[in-house]
Protein backbone atom coordinates (compact mmCIF):
# COMPACT_ATOMS: atom_id res chain seq x y z
CA UNK A 1 0.00 0.00 0.00
CA UNK A 2 1.09 3.58 -0.49
CA UNK A 3 1.77 5.77 2.53
CA UNK A 4 -0.91 8.28 1.54
CA UNK A 5 -3.47 5.44 1.81
CA UNK A 6 -2.56 4.90 5.47
CA UNK A 7 -4.88 5.79 8.33
CA UNK A 8 -4.29 8.42 10.97
CA UNK A 9 -2.80 6.98 14.17
CA UNK A 10 -1.61 3.69 12.66
CA UNK A 11 1.95 2.37 12.46
CA UNK A 12 3.58 1.24 9.24
CA UNK A 13 6.89 -0.18 8.05
CA UNK A 14 8.44 1.36 4.94
CA UNK A 15 8.94 -1.29 2.23
CA UNK A 16 10.21 0.96 -0.54
CA UNK A 17 10.79 4.51 -1.72
CA UNK A 18 9.99 5.25 -5.37
CA UNK A 19 10.82 8.86 -6.12
CA UNK A 20 13.18 10.84 -8.28
CA UNK A 21 16.78 10.47 -7.19
CA UNK A 22 17.05 13.87 -5.51
CA UNK A 23 13.87 13.35 -3.46
CA UNK A 24 14.84 9.76 -2.54
CA UNK A 25 18.21 10.94 -1.25
CA UNK A 26 16.55 13.66 0.83
CA UNK A 27 14.08 11.19 2.32
CA UNK A 28 16.96 8.85 3.13
CA UNK A 29 18.80 11.69 4.88
CA UNK A 30 15.65 12.35 6.93
CA UNK A 31 15.50 8.68 7.95
CA UNK A 32 12.77 7.39 5.63
CA UNK A 33 14.45 4.16 4.48
CA UNK A 34 13.29 0.61 3.86
CA UNK A 35 12.32 -1.24 7.08
CA UNK A 36 11.87 2.06 8.98
CA UNK A 37 8.77 2.32 11.19
CA UNK A 38 6.56 5.38 10.63
CA UNK A 39 3.35 6.61 12.24
CA UNK A 40 0.73 8.67 10.40
CA UNK A 41 -0.04 11.60 12.71
CA UNK A 42 -2.38 13.63 10.51
CA UNK A 43 -3.92 13.56 7.03
CA UNK A 44 -5.20 16.48 5.01
CA UNK A 45 -7.93 16.39 2.39
CA UNK A 46 -5.41 17.41 -0.29
CA UNK A 47 -3.50 14.17 0.24
CA UNK A 48 -0.63 15.64 2.23
CA UNK A 49 0.18 14.12 5.59
CA UNK A 50 2.33 14.42 8.68
CA UNK A 51 4.30 11.37 9.78
CA UNK A 52 6.51 10.58 12.74
CA UNK A 53 9.77 8.85 11.84
CA UNK A 54 12.66 8.27 14.26
CA UNK A 55 11.23 10.76 16.74
CA UNK A 56 10.81 13.56 14.18
CA UNK A 57 7.63 14.84 12.56
CA UNK A 58 7.74 15.29 8.79
CA UNK A 59 5.20 16.85 6.45
CA UNK A 60 4.94 15.14 3.06
CA UNK A 61 3.04 16.23 -0.01
CA UNK A 62 0.68 13.85 -1.79
CA UNK A 63 3.06 13.13 -4.67
CA UNK A 64 5.95 12.17 -2.38
CA UNK A 65 3.70 10.11 -0.07
CA UNK A 66 2.41 8.17 -3.11
CA UNK A 67 5.99 7.09 -3.83
CA UNK A 68 6.51 5.51 -0.40
CA UNK A 69 5.22 1.96 -0.06
CA UNK A 70 4.41 0.60 3.39
CA UNK A 71 2.90 -2.35 5.21
CA UNK A 72 0.86 -2.06 8.38
CA UNK A 73 2.46 -3.13 11.64
CA UNK A 74 0.00 -5.13 13.73
CA UNK A 75 -0.10 -5.05 17.53
CA UNK A 76 1.73 -1.78 18.18
N, CA, C and O atoms as a Maestro MAE file, in Angstrom:
{
 s_m_m2io_version
 :::
 2.0.0
}

f_m_ct {
 s_m_title
 :::
 protein
 m_atom[304] {
  # First column is atom index #
  i_m_mmod_type
  r_m_x_coord
  r_m_y_coord
  r_m_z_coord
  i_m_residue_number
  s_m_chain_name
  s_m_pdb_residue_name
  s_m_pdb_atom_name
  i_m_atomic_number
  :::
  1 25 0.842 -1.170 0.000 1 A "UNK " " N  " 7
  2 3 0.000 0.000 0.000 1 A "UNK " " CA " 6
  3 2 0.888 1.235 0.000 1 A "UNK " " C  " 6
  4 15 2.041 1.185 0.430 1 A "UNK " " O  " 8
  5 25 0.346 2.331 -0.482 2 A "UNK " " N  " 7
  6 3 1.092 3.583 -0.492 2 A "UNK " " CA " 6
  7 2 0.864 4.313 0.826 2 A "UNK " " C  " 6
  8 15 -0.189 4.183 1.449 2 A "UNK " " O  " 8
  9 25 1.859 5.077 1.236 3 A "UNK " " N  " 7
  10 3 1.774 5.767 2.526 3 A "UNK " " CA " 6
  11 2 0.565 6.698 2.601 3 A "UNK " " C  " 6
  12 15 -0.060 6.812 3.655 3 A "UNK " " O  " 8
  13 25 0.229 7.363 1.499 4 A "UNK " " N  " 7
  14 3 -0.905 8.281 1.539 4 A "UNK " " CA " 6
  15 2 -2.249 7.558 1.697 4 A "UNK " " C  " 6
  16 15 -3.269 8.209 1.922 4 A "UNK " " O  " 8
  17 25 -2.266 6.235 1.583 5 A "UNK " " N  " 7
  18 3 -3.472 5.443 1.813 5 A "UNK " " CA " 6
  19 2 -3.594 5.022 3.278 5 A "UNK " " C  " 6
  20 15 -4.614 4.462 3.681 5 A "UNK " " O  " 8
  21 25 -2.572 5.285 4.064 6 A "UNK " " N  " 7
  22 3 -2.564 4.900 5.470 6 A "UNK " " CA " 6
  23 2 -3.572 5.693 6.285 6 A "UNK " " C  " 6
  24 15 -4.042 6.749 5.862 6 A "UNK " " O  " 8
  25 25 -3.895 5.168 7.456 7 A "UNK " " N  " 7
  26 3 -4.879 5.790 8.328 7 A "UNK " " CA " 6
  27 2 -4.190 6.519 9.469 7 A "UNK " " C  " 6
  28 15 -3.141 6.099 9.959 7 A "UNK " " O  " 8
  29 25 -4.797 7.610 9.877 8 A "UNK " " N  " 7
  30 3 -4.286 8.424 10.973 8 A "UNK " " CA " 6
  31 2 -4.169 7.585 12.251 8 A "UNK " " C  " 6
  32 15 -5.104 6.877 12.626 8 A "UNK " " O  " 8
  33 25 -3.014 7.674 12.913 9 A "UNK " " N  " 7
  34 3 -2.804 6.980 14.173 9 A "UNK " " CA " 6
  35 2 -2.246 5.572 14.045 9 A "UNK " " C  " 6
  36 15 -1.938 4.948 15.060 9 A "UNK " " O  " 8
  37 25 -2.109 5.056 12.841 10 A "UNK " " N  " 7
  38 3 -1.610 3.693 12.661 10 A "UNK " " CA " 6
  39 2 -0.114 3.687 12.363 10 A "UNK " " C  " 6
  40 15 0.446 4.666 11.871 10 A "UNK " " O  " 8
  41 25 0.518 2.549 12.678 11 A "UNK " " N  " 7
  42 3 1.951 2.374 12.463 11 A "UNK " " CA " 6
  43 2 2.201 1.535 11.216 11 A "UNK " " C  " 6
  44 15 1.482 0.576 10.936 11 A "UNK " " O  " 8
  45 25 3.232 1.917 10.480 12 A "UNK " " N  " 7
  46 3 3.583 1.236 9.239 12 A "UNK " " CA " 6
  47 2 5.089 1.024 9.165 12 A "UNK " " C  " 6
  48 15 5.861 1.687 9.858 12 A "UNK " " O  " 8
  49 25 5.487 0.096 8.317 13 A "UNK " " N  " 7
  50 3 6.889 -0.178 8.047 13 A "UNK " " CA " 6
  51 2 7.147 0.138 6.581 13 A "UNK " " C  " 6
  52 15 6.457 -0.378 5.702 13 A "UNK " " O  " 8
  53 25 8.132 0.978 6.316 14 A "UNK " " N  " 7
  54 3 8.440 1.363 4.937 14 A "UNK " " CA " 6
  55 2 9.009 0.148 4.201 14 A "UNK " " C  " 6
  56 15 9.941 -0.496 4.683 14 A "UNK " " O  " 8
  57 25 8.445 -0.158 3.037 15 A "UNK " " N  " 7
  58 3 8.942 -1.289 2.234 15 A "UNK " " CA " 6
  59 2 9.677 -0.820 0.987 15 A "UNK " " C  " 6
  60 15 10.385 -1.602 0.353 15 A "UNK " " O  " 8
  61 25 9.515 0.454 0.630 16 A "UNK " " N  " 7
  62 3 10.214 0.963 -0.545 16 A "UNK " " CA " 6
  63 2 9.965 2.444 -0.742 16 A "UNK " " C  " 6
  64 15 8.940 2.982 -0.323 16 A "UNK " " O  " 8
  65 25 10.930 3.099 -1.393 17 A "UNK " " N  " 7
  66 3 10.795 4.515 -1.722 17 A "UNK " " CA " 6
  67 2 10.998 4.666 -3.223 17 A "UNK " " C  " 6
  68 15 12.094 4.435 -3.736 17 A "UNK " " O  " 8
  69 25 9.940 5.055 -3.923 18 A "UNK " " N  " 7
  70 3 9.989 5.246 -5.367 18 A "UNK " " CA " 6
  71 2 9.785 6.731 -5.653 18 A "UNK " " C  " 6
  72 15 8.657 7.221 -5.697 18 A "UNK " " O  " 8
  73 25 10.888 7.428 -5.843 19 A "UNK " " N  " 7
  74 3 10.825 8.863 -6.118 19 A "UNK " " CA " 6
  75 2 12.026 9.223 -6.973 19 A "UNK " " C  " 6
  76 15 12.943 8.420 -7.146 19 A "UNK " " O  " 8
  77 25 12.013 10.445 -7.509 20 A "UNK " " N  " 7
  78 3 13.180 10.836 -8.282 20 A "UNK " " CA " 6
  79 2 14.391 10.863 -7.359 20 A "UNK " " C  " 6
  80 15 14.266 11.036 -6.147 20 A "UNK " " O  " 8
  81 25 15.545 10.690 -7.949 21 A "UNK " " N  " 7
  82 3 16.782 10.470 -7.194 21 A "UNK " " CA " 6
  83 2 17.015 11.521 -6.116 21 A "UNK " " C  " 6
  84 15 17.378 11.188 -4.987 21 A "UNK " " O  " 8
  85 25 16.811 12.773 -6.456 22 A "UNK " " N  " 7
  86 3 17.046 13.869 -5.511 22 A "UNK " " CA " 6
  87 2 16.123 13.758 -4.293 22 A "UNK " " C  " 6
  88 15 16.565 13.926 -3.156 22 A "UNK " " O  " 8
  89 25 14.850 13.477 -4.537 23 A "UNK " " N  " 7
  90 3 13.873 13.346 -3.455 23 A "UNK " " CA " 6
  91 2 14.173 12.113 -2.617 23 A "UNK " " C  " 6
  92 15 14.095 12.167 -1.390 23 A "UNK " " O  " 8
  93 25 14.514 11.001 -3.263 24 A "UNK " " N  " 7
  94 3 14.835 9.762 -2.544 24 A "UNK " " CA " 6
  95 2 16.033 9.959 -1.621 24 A "UNK " " C  " 6
  96 15 16.039 9.465 -0.494 24 A "UNK " " O  " 8
  97 25 17.043 10.678 -2.099 25 A "UNK " " N  " 7
  98 3 18.213 10.945 -1.250 25 A "UNK " " CA " 6
  99 2 17.844 11.810 -0.059 25 A "UNK " " C  " 6
  100 15 18.339 11.588 1.047 25 A "UNK " " O  " 8
  101 25 16.981 12.794 -0.271 26 A "UNK " " N  " 7
  102 3 16.551 13.665 0.827 26 A "UNK " " CA " 6
  103 2 15.753 12.879 1.860 26 A "UNK " " C  " 6
  104 15 15.956 13.048 3.062 26 A "UNK " " O  " 8
  105 25 14.851 12.026 1.399 27 A "UNK " " N  " 7
  106 3 14.082 11.191 2.324 27 A "UNK " " CA " 6
  107 2 15.001 10.268 3.116 27 A "UNK " " C  " 6
  108 15 14.806 10.065 4.314 27 A "UNK " " O  " 8
  109 25 15.993 9.717 2.449 28 A "UNK " " N  " 7
  110 3 16.964 8.853 3.128 28 A "UNK " " CA " 6
  111 2 17.707 9.631 4.202 28 A "UNK " " C  " 6
  112 15 17.928 9.117 5.299 28 A "UNK " " O  " 8
  113 25 18.093 10.859 3.899 29 A "UNK " " N  " 7
  114 3 18.799 11.691 4.876 29 A "UNK " " CA " 6
  115 2 17.909 12.015 6.078 29 A "UNK " " C  " 6
  116 15 18.402 12.201 7.191 29 A "UNK " " O  " 8
  117 25 16.598 12.080 5.846 30 A "UNK " " N  " 7
  118 3 15.652 12.347 6.925 30 A "UNK " " CA " 6
  119 2 15.269 11.088 7.697 30 A "UNK " " C  " 6
  120 15 14.551 11.164 8.694 30 A "UNK " " O  " 8
  121 25 15.745 9.929 7.241 31 A "UNK " " N  " 7
  122 3 15.496 8.678 7.952 31 A "UNK " " CA " 6
  123 2 14.384 7.821 7.389 31 A "UNK " " C  " 6
  124 15 14.020 6.814 7.996 31 A "UNK " " O  " 8
  125 25 13.831 8.193 6.238 32 A "UNK " " N  " 7
  126 3 12.772 7.394 5.627 32 A "UNK " " CA " 6
  127 2 13.426 6.395 4.681 32 A "UNK " " C  " 6
  128 15 13.597 6.669 3.493 32 A "UNK " " O  " 8
  129 25 13.788 5.234 5.219 33 A "UNK " " N  " 7
  130 3 14.454 4.164 4.475 33 A "UNK " " CA " 6
  131 2 13.601 2.902 4.554 33 A "UNK " " C  " 6
  132 15 12.635 2.838 5.314 33 A "UNK " " O  " 8
  133 25 13.972 1.902 3.761 34 A "UNK " " N  " 7
  134 3 13.287 0.607 3.864 34 A "UNK " " CA " 6
  135 2 13.450 0.062 5.277 34 A "UNK " " C  " 6
  136 15 14.495 0.223 5.908 34 A "UNK " " O  " 8
  137 25 12.390 -0.590 5.761 35 A "UNK " " N  " 7
  138 3 12.320 -1.236 7.078 35 A "UNK " " CA " 6
  139 2 12.292 -0.233 8.228 35 A "UNK " " C  " 6
  140 15 12.549 -0.605 9.373 35 A "UNK " " O  " 8
  141 25 11.983 1.040 7.942 36 A "UNK " " N  " 7
  142 3 11.874 2.062 8.975 36 A "UNK " " CA " 6
  143 2 10.417 2.173 9.418 36 A "UNK " " C  " 6
  144 15 9.533 2.289 8.569 36 A "UNK " " O  " 8
  145 25 10.142 2.141 10.727 37 A "UNK " " N  " 7
  146 3 8.767 2.318 11.187 37 A "UNK " " CA " 6
  147 2 8.353 3.789 11.115 37 A "UNK " " C  " 6
  148 15 9.135 4.678 11.455 37 A "UNK " " O  " 8
  149 25 7.129 4.037 10.674 38 A "UNK " " N  " 7
  150 3 6.563 5.383 10.629 38 A "UNK " " CA " 6
  151 2 5.147 5.347 11.188 38 A "UNK " " C  " 6
  152 15 4.472 4.319 11.130 38 A "UNK " " O  " 8
  153 25 4.705 6.473 11.725 39 A "UNK " " N  " 7
  154 3 3.345 6.612 12.236 39 A "UNK " " CA " 6
  155 2 2.691 7.780 11.517 39 A "UNK " " C  " 6
  156 15 3.286 8.852 11.407 39 A "UNK " " O  " 8
  157 25 1.477 7.585 11.027 40 A "UNK " " N  " 7
  158 3 0.728 8.668 10.399 40 A "UNK " " CA " 6
  159 2 0.081 9.476 11.521 40 A "UNK " " C  " 6
  160 15 -0.772 8.968 12.250 40 A "UNK " " O  " 8
  161 25 0.493 10.744 11.655 41 A "UNK " " N  " 7
  162 3 -0.042 11.599 12.706 41 A "UNK " " CA " 6
  163 2 -1.260 12.392 12.261 41 A "UNK " " C  " 6
  164 15 -2.177 12.617 13.050 41 A "UNK " " O  " 8
  165 25 -1.275 12.819 10.995 42 A "UNK " " N  " 7
  166 3 -2.384 13.628 10.507 42 A "UNK " " CA " 6
  167 2 -2.473 13.514 8.995 42 A "UNK " " C  " 6
  168 15 -1.460 13.358 8.314 42 A "UNK " " O  " 8
  169 25 -3.688 13.594 8.476 43 A "UNK " " N  " 7
  170 3 -3.916 13.558 7.027 43 A "UNK " " CA " 6
  171 2 -4.773 14.750 6.642 43 A "UNK " " C  " 6
  172 15 -5.727 15.099 7.337 43 A "UNK " " O  " 8
  173 25 -4.425 15.359 5.539 44 A "UNK " " N  " 7
  174 3 -5.198 16.484 5.014 44 A "UNK " " CA " 6
  175 2 -6.030 16.011 3.827 44 A "UNK " " C  " 6
  176 15 -5.717 14.990 3.215 44 A "UNK " " O  " 8
  177 25 -7.066 16.733 3.507 45 A "UNK " " N  " 7
  178 3 -7.930 16.387 2.388 45 A "UNK " " CA " 6
  179 2 -7.213 16.450 1.050 45 A "UNK " " C  " 6
  180 15 -7.607 15.771 0.102 45 A "UNK " " O  " 8
  181 25 -6.163 17.260 0.965 46 A "UNK " " N  " 7
  182 3 -5.413 17.409 -0.288 46 A "UNK " " CA " 6
  183 2 -4.495 16.220 -0.556 46 A "UNK " " C  " 6
  184 15 -3.904 16.122 -1.631 46 A "UNK " " O  " 8
  185 25 -4.373 15.319 0.414 47 A "UNK " " N  " 7
  186 3 -3.499 14.167 0.244 47 A "UNK " " CA " 6
  187 2 -2.172 14.295 0.961 47 A "UNK " " C  " 6
  188 15 -1.426 13.321 1.056 47 A "UNK " " O  " 8
  189 25 -1.864 15.478 1.467 48 A "UNK " " N  " 7
  190 3 -0.626 15.638 2.225 48 A "UNK " " CA " 6
  191 2 -0.829 15.037 3.617 48 A "UNK " " C  " 6
  192 15 -1.957 14.885 4.087 48 A "UNK " " O  " 8
  193 25 0.276 14.704 4.257 49 A "UNK " " N  " 7
  194 3 0.180 14.115 5.587 49 A "UNK " " CA " 6
  195 2 1.396 14.436 6.430 49 A "UNK " " C  " 6
  196 15 2.439 14.848 5.924 49 A "UNK " " O  " 8
  197 25 1.236 14.239 7.727 50 A "UNK " " N  " 7
  198 3 2.328 14.417 8.682 50 A "UNK " " CA " 6
  199 2 2.614 13.052 9.271 50 A "UNK " " C  " 6
  200 15 1.711 12.361 9.743 50 A "UNK " " O  " 8
  201 25 3.894 12.667 9.236 51 A "UNK " " N  " 7
  202 3 4.298 11.373 9.784 51 A "UNK " " CA " 6
  203 2 5.331 11.576 10.883 51 A "UNK " " C  " 6
  204 15 5.988 12.615 10.954 51 A "UNK " " O  " 8
  205 25 5.461 10.585 11.724 52 A "UNK " " N  " 7
  206 3 6.512 10.578 12.741 52 A "UNK " " CA " 6
  207 2 7.478 9.467 12.366 52 A "UNK " " C  " 6
  208 15 7.082 8.309 12.234 52 A "UNK " " O  " 8
  209 25 8.741 9.820 12.196 53 A "UNK " " N  " 7
  210 3 9.765 8.853 11.844 53 A "UNK " " CA " 6
  211 2 11.005 9.144 12.682 53 A "UNK " " C  " 6
  212 15 11.527 10.258 12.667 53 A "UNK " " O  " 8
  213 25 11.467 8.142 13.405 54 A "UNK " " N  " 7
  214 3 12.657 8.265 14.257 54 A "UNK " " CA " 6
  215 2 12.589 9.460 15.189 54 A "UNK " " C  " 6
  216 15 13.581 10.164 15.383 54 A "UNK " " O  " 8
  217 25 11.403 9.692 15.772 55 A "UNK " " N  " 7
  218 3 11.229 10.764 16.745 55 A "UNK " " CA " 6
  219 2 11.032 12.146 16.149 55 A "UNK " " C  " 6
  220 15 10.935 13.118 16.897 55 A "UNK " " O  " 8
  221 25 10.969 12.267 14.839 56 A "UNK " " N  " 7
  222 3 10.810 13.556 14.178 56 A "UNK " " CA " 6
  223 2 9.526 13.565 13.362 56 A "UNK " " C  " 6
  224 15 9.176 12.567 12.734 56 A "UNK " " O  " 8
  225 25 8.827 14.693 13.374 57 A "UNK " " N  " 7
  226 3 7.626 14.839 12.555 57 A "UNK " " CA " 6
  227 2 8.006 15.430 11.209 57 A "UNK " " C  " 6
  228 15 8.754 16.405 11.132 57 A "UNK " " O  " 8
  229 25 7.481 14.826 10.145 58 A "UNK " " N  " 7
  230 3 7.740 15.289 8.788 58 A "UNK " " CA " 6
  231 2 6.419 15.523 8.075 58 A "UNK " " C  " 6
  232 15 5.475 14.747 8.224 58 A "UNK " " O  " 8
  233 25 6.362 16.594 7.302 59 A "UNK " " N  " 7
  234 3 5.201 16.853 6.454 59 A "UNK " " CA " 6
  235 2 5.564 16.435 5.038 59 A "UNK " " C  " 6
  236 15 6.604 16.835 4.514 59 A "UNK " " O  " 8
  237 25 4.713 15.635 4.424 60 A "UNK " " N  " 7
  238 3 4.942 15.144 3.064 60 A "UNK " " CA " 6
  239 2 3.770 15.524 2.173 60 A "UNK " " C  " 6
  240 15 2.611 15.421 2.576 60 A "UNK " " O  " 8
  241 25 4.078 15.957 0.975 61 A "UNK " " N  " 7
  242 3 3.036 16.234 -0.009 61 A "UNK " " CA " 6
  243 2 2.483 14.933 -0.571 61 A "UNK " " C  " 6
  244 15 3.075 13.867 -0.402 61 A "UNK " " O  " 8
  245 25 1.351 15.034 -1.235 62 A "UNK " " N  " 7
  246 3 0.680 13.850 -1.786 62 A "UNK " " CA " 6
  247 2 1.569 13.080 -2.752 62 A "UNK " " C  " 6
  248 15 1.646 11.853 -2.687 62 A "UNK " " O  " 8
  249 25 2.241 13.798 -3.645 63 A "UNK " " N  " 7
  250 3 3.060 13.134 -4.670 63 A "UNK " " CA " 6
  251 2 4.215 12.342 -4.052 63 A "UNK " " C  " 6
  252 15 4.512 11.236 -4.503 63 A "UNK " " O  " 8
  253 25 4.857 12.886 -3.044 64 A "UNK " " N  " 7
  254 3 5.953 12.168 -2.384 64 A "UNK " " CA " 6
  255 2 5.399 10.988 -1.594 64 A "UNK " " C  " 6
  256 15 5.969 9.898 -1.636 64 A "UNK " " O  " 8
  257 25 4.293 11.191 -0.870 65 A "UNK " " N  " 7
  258 3 3.697 10.114 -0.075 65 A "UNK " " CA " 6
  259 2 3.237 8.949 -0.953 65 A "UNK " " C  " 6
  260 15 3.260 7.799 -0.515 65 A "UNK " " O  " 8
  261 25 2.819 9.242 -2.192 66 A "UNK " " N  " 7
  262 3 2.412 8.169 -3.105 66 A "UNK " " CA " 6
  263 2 3.592 7.308 -3.533 66 A "UNK " " C  " 6
  264 15 3.400 6.167 -3.952 66 A "UNK " " O  " 8
  265 25 4.807 7.834 -3.433 67 A "UNK " " N  " 7
  266 3 5.993 7.088 -3.831 67 A "UNK " " CA " 6
  267 2 6.601 6.248 -2.721 67 A "UNK " " C  " 6
  268 15 7.601 5.563 -2.937 67 A "UNK " " O  " 8
  269 25 6.008 6.293 -1.537 68 A "UNK " " N  " 7
  270 3 6.515 5.512 -0.403 68 A "UNK " " CA " 6
  271 2 5.551 4.354 -0.161 68 A "UNK " " C  " 6
  272 15 4.378 4.564 0.147 68 A "UNK " " O  " 8
  273 25 6.058 3.133 -0.305 69 A "UNK " " N  " 7
  274 3 5.218 1.956 -0.062 69 A "UNK " " CA " 6
  275 2 5.439 1.464 1.361 69 A "UNK " " C  " 6
  276 15 6.560 1.479 1.868 69 A "UNK " " O  " 8
  277 25 4.358 1.029 1.999 70 A "UNK " " N  " 7
  278 3 4.415 0.601 3.393 70 A "UNK " " CA " 6
  279 2 3.562 -0.642 3.604 70 A "UNK " " C  " 6
  280 15 2.734 -1.004 2.767 70 A "UNK " " O  " 8
  281 25 3.786 -1.281 4.739 71 A "UNK " " N  " 7
  282 3 2.899 -2.346 5.209 71 A "UNK " " CA " 6
  283 2 2.550 -2.039 6.640 71 A "UNK " " C  " 6
  284 15 3.367 -1.507 7.391 71 A "UNK " " O  " 8
  285 25 1.330 -2.375 7.018 72 A "UNK " " N  " 7
  286 3 0.858 -2.060 8.380 72 A "UNK " " CA " 6
  287 2 1.535 -2.967 9.402 72 A "UNK " " C  " 6
  288 15 1.740 -4.157 9.165 72 A "UNK " " O  " 8
  289 25 1.874 -2.380 10.533 73 A "UNK " " N  " 7
  290 3 2.457 -3.125 11.642 73 A "UNK " " CA " 6
  291 2 1.329 -3.441 12.619 73 A "UNK " " C  " 6
  292 15 0.700 -2.533 13.163 73 A "UNK " " O  " 8
  293 25 1.081 -4.709 12.834 74 A "UNK " " N  " 7
  294 3 0.004 -5.133 13.730 74 A "UNK " " CA " 6
  295 2 0.499 -5.181 15.177 74 A "UNK " " C  " 6
  296 15 1.662 -5.494 15.432 74 A "UNK " " O  " 8
  297 25 -0.391 -4.869 16.119 75 A "UNK " " N  " 7
  298 3 -0.096 -5.051 17.534 75 A "UNK " " CA " 6
  299 2 0.805 -4.009 18.169 75 A "UNK " " C  " 6
  300 15 1.407 -4.273 19.209 75 A "UNK " " O  " 8
  301 25 0.913 -2.841 17.574 76 A "UNK " " N  " 7
  302 3 1.731 -1.779 18.183 76 A "UNK " " CA " 6
  303 2 0.855 -0.713 18.732 76 A "UNK " " C  " 6
  304 15 1.350 0.269 19.286 76 A "UNK " " O  " 8
  :::
 }
 m_bond[303] {
  # First column is bond index #
  i_m_from
  i_m_to
  i_m_order
  :::
  1 1 2 1
  2 2 3 1
  3 3 4 2
  4 3 5 1
  5 5 6 1
  6 6 7 1
  7 7 8 2
  8 7 9 1
  9 9 10 1
  10 10 11 1
  11 11 12 2
  12 11 13 1
  13 13 14 1
  14 14 15 1
  15 15 16 2
  16 15 17 1
  17 17 18 1
  18 18 19 1
  19 19 20 2
  20 19 21 1
  21 21 22 1
  22 22 23 1
  23 23 24 2
  24 23 25 1
  25 25 26 1
  26 26 27 1
  27 27 28 2
  28 27 29 1
  29 29 30 1
  30 30 31 1
  31 31 32 2
  32 31 33 1
  33 33 34 1
  34 34 35 1
  35 35 36 2
  36 35 37 1
  37 37 38 1
  38 38 39 1
  39 39 40 2
  40 39 41 1
  41 41 42 1
  42 42 43 1
  43 43 44 2
  44 43 45 1
  45 45 46 1
  46 46 47 1
  47 47 48 2
  48 47 49 1
  49 49 50 1
  50 50 51 1
  51 51 52 2
  52 51 53 1
  53 53 54 1
  54 54 55 1
  55 55 56 2
  56 55 57 1
  57 57 58 1
  58 58 59 1
  59 59 60 2
  60 59 61 1
  61 61 62 1
  62 62 63 1
  63 63 64 2
  64 63 65 1
  65 65 66 1
  66 66 67 1
  67 67 68 2
  68 67 69 1
  69 69 70 1
  70 70 71 1
  71 71 72 2
  72 71 73 1
  73 73 74 1
  74 74 75 1
  75 75 76 2
  76 75 77 1
  77 77 78 1
  78 78 79 1
  79 79 80 2
  80 79 81 1
  81 81 82 1
  82 82 83 1
  83 83 84 2
  84 83 85 1
  85 85 86 1
  86 86 87 1
  87 87 88 2
  88 87 89 1
  89 89 90 1
  90 90 91 1
  91 91 92 2
  92 91 93 1
  93 93 94 1
  94 94 95 1
  95 95 96 2
  96 95 97 1
  97 97 98 1
  98 98 99 1
  99 99 100 2
  100 99 101 1
  101 101 102 1
  102 102 103 1
  103 103 104 2
  104 103 105 1
  105 105 106 1
  106 106 107 1
  107 107 108 2
  108 107 109 1
  109 109 110 1
  110 110 111 1
  111 111 112 2
  112 111 113 1
  113 113 114 1
  114 114 115 1
  115 115 116 2
  116 115 117 1
  117 117 118 1
  118 118 119 1
  119 119 120 2
  120 119 121 1
  121 121 122 1
  122 122 123 1
  123 123 124 2
  124 123 125 1
  125 125 126 1
  126 126 127 1
  127 127 128 2
  128 127 129 1
  129 129 130 1
  130 130 131 1
  131 131 132 2
  132 131 133 1
  133 133 134 1
  134 134 135 1
  135 135 136 2
  136 135 137 1
  137 137 138 1
  138 138 139 1
  139 139 140 2
  140 139 141 1
  141 141 142 1
  142 142 143 1
  143 143 144 2
  144 143 145 1
  145 145 146 1
  146 146 147 1
  147 147 148 2
  148 147 149 1
  149 149 150 1
  150 150 151 1
  151 151 152 2
  152 151 153 1
  153 153 154 1
  154 154 155 1
  155 155 156 2
  156 155 157 1
  157 157 158 1
  158 158 159 1
  159 159 160 2
  160 159 161 1
  161 161 162 1
  162 162 163 1
  163 163 164 2
  164 163 165 1
  165 165 166 1
  166 166 167 1
  167 167 168 2
  168 167 169 1
  169 169 170 1
  170 170 171 1
  171 171 172 2
  172 171 173 1
  173 173 174 1
  174 174 175 1
  175 175 176 2
  176 175 177 1
  177 177 178 1
  178 178 179 1
  179 179 180 2
  180 179 181 1
  181 181 182 1
  182 182 183 1
  183 183 184 2
  184 183 185 1
  185 185 186 1
  186 186 187 1
  187 187 188 2
  188 187 189 1
  189 189 190 1
  190 190 191 1
  191 191 192 2
  192 191 193 1
  193 193 194 1
  194 194 195 1
  195 195 196 2
  196 195 197 1
  197 197 198 1
  198 198 199 1
  199 199 200 2
  200 199 201 1
  201 201 202 1
  202 202 203 1
  203 203 204 2
  204 203 205 1
  205 205 206 1
  206 206 207 1
  207 207 208 2
  208 207 209 1
  209 209 210 1
  210 210 211 1
  211 211 212 2
  212 211 213 1
  213 213 214 1
  214 214 215 1
  215 215 216 2
  216 215 217 1
  217 217 218 1
  218 218 219 1
  219 219 220 2
  220 219 221 1
  221 221 222 1
  222 222 223 1
  223 223 224 2
  224 223 225 1
  225 225 226 1
  226 226 227 1
  227 227 228 2
  228 227 229 1
  229 229 230 1
  230 230 231 1
  231 231 232 2
  232 231 233 1
  233 233 234 1
  234 234 235 1
  235 235 236 2
  236 235 237 1
  237 237 238 1
  238 238 239 1
  239 239 240 2
  240 239 241 1
  241 241 242 1
  242 242 243 1
  243 243 244 2
  244 243 245 1
  245 245 246 1
  246 246 247 1
  247 247 248 2
  248 247 249 1
  249 249 250 1
  250 250 251 1
  251 251 252 2
  252 251 253 1
  253 253 254 1
  254 254 255 1
  255 255 256 2
  256 255 257 1
  257 257 258 1
  258 258 259 1
  259 259 260 2
  260 259 261 1
  261 261 262 1
  262 262 263 1
  263 263 264 2
  264 263 265 1
  265 265 266 1
  266 266 267 1
  267 267 268 2
  268 267 269 1
  269 269 270 1
  270 270 271 1
  271 271 272 2
  272 271 273 1
  273 273 274 1
  274 274 275 1
  275 275 276 2
  276 275 277 1
  277 277 278 1
  278 278 279 1
  279 279 280 2
  280 279 281 1
  281 281 282 1
  282 282 283 1
  283 283 284 2
  284 283 285 1
  285 285 286 1
  286 286 287 1
  287 287 288 2
  288 287 289 1
  289 289 290 1
  290 290 291 1
  291 291 292 2
  292 291 293 1
  293 293 294 1
  294 294 295 1
  295 295 296 2
  296 295 297 1
  297 297 298 1
  298 298 299 1
  299 299 300 2
  300 299 301 1
  301 301 302 1
  302 302 303 1
  303 303 304 2
  :::
 }
}
